[in-house]
Structure formats: C-alpha cells, structure tokens
Amino acid sequence: MCACLLSPLALAEPILQTGESWDGGAIAYPPGNAEVTAQILRLEAGQSAPFHCHPVPTMGYVLKGTAEVETIDGKRMIIGPGDPLVEVMRTVHRGTAVDGEVEIVVFYAGAEGVPTTVRPDEDPEGRYCDS
C-alpha cells in the first residue's frame, strides 16, 4: 500500500487492503443492488456481542478500547485502537470488550434486502451462517 497524494493539501493513508478476512477466509459480495451501511458498535467493559455471522463483506476499525474476536470453533484475535480488520464471512463469531468500553466503526458492503448481521437462531436453514 502507498500513501496517495490527492492534492497539495490532502494525503490519503491506506489502513487496510486485503482480499481475505482476518482468519484467511474468502470475501464474496452478495448479488443484487449494492448497499453500503456504516455503524458504530459499542460494547461496555466485559460485554460480549451475541454470536452472529455476516453474509456480506464487513470491515471494522477500532476507535476505542480492546476487544477479543472469537469464532464459535475457537479461533481468536485481539484488536485495539487503530486496528482495522475484515470480519469473517458466514462464520459464527462474537466480540468481547476486554479492556474497558470498546467502540468500533463497522462498514458493510452488502446488497438491498440482504441482512448485514444474523444470529444463528434466526437462520436455522443456514442461508446466511455456515454451521
């Protein structure tokens, strides 16, 4: 990656460029009309998000705090302030705040009508989450 000069006053500094998720999995865009969604995820100290999956490419950037991301089969990673990551796709996982409150800005590259986040109990037929 390189820093790209946009004008004499602006410099774009890439924070992430990859073709795979943090666990080495493939990224695939859903069919349909493109829809981009951005959210800020906040977890209180010690709080865990419920286990869930993303059927669309999902990128996060940690604004504050430290979190542990774990898949249901036990893969784990720690992320902290300034860390970018591409979330696992269709893989059940969750994040836990391990060092105070956590704030992560999350970007979803989805399609109209396709959910960005699904809990396994909402997807018993495995349409969005792999078992």
C-alpha positions, -999 to +999 in steps of 0.1 A: +000+000+000+011+035-006+001+069+006-016+087-023-014+124-029-049+137-036-040+174-038-013+196-024-032+197+009-046+161+012-028+128+017-047+095+018-031+070+040-044+034+035-052+015+066-061-019+051-062-036+017-068-073+016-087-100-003-095-121+028-109-120+063-088-120+095-089-158+096-078-162+060-114-168+046-126-156+012-146-124+007-176-126-016-201-099-025-238-108-025-258-105-057-282-076-061-282-038-059-252-026-039-259-011-005-233+002+019-240+005+056-219+021+084-225+017+121-207+024+154-206-007+176-203+000+213-196-027+240-193-019+277-164-034+297-167-072+298-198-072+275-200-097+246-220-093+214-242-124+208-228-150+185-237-139+149-224-140+113-221-116+084-234-127+049-218-096+034-182-083+035-177-064+067-148-042+077-142-027+112-119-001+126-113+002+163-118+037+176-115+030+214-107+001+237-096-035+232-117-064+220-113-101+216-130-116+185-136-153+186-153-178+162-176-204+175-149-230+167-123-212+189-102-190+166-094-158+184-077-125+178-072-093+198-079-058+183-072-024+198-073+013+190-064+020+153-066-017+143-085-024+111-099-059+103-121-076+077-146-098+096-151-134+089-180-141+064-208-166+071-188-177+101-204-176+136-184-153+159-186-126+186-166-098+201-160-091+237-147-059+253-117-069+273-102-036+284-130-011+292-155+002+267-150-006+230-161+015+200-157+001+165-169+017+133-182-010+111-187-009+073-209-034+055-206-039+016-239-056+011-270-056-012-305-044-008-326-069+011-296-089+024-291-085+062-257-073+074-257-094+107-276-126+115-278-147+147-276-184+142-310-189+158-325-166+132-310-187+104-319-224+112-316-234+075-281-220+071-290-195+045-266-168+059-245-186+085-223-217+079-227-243+107 
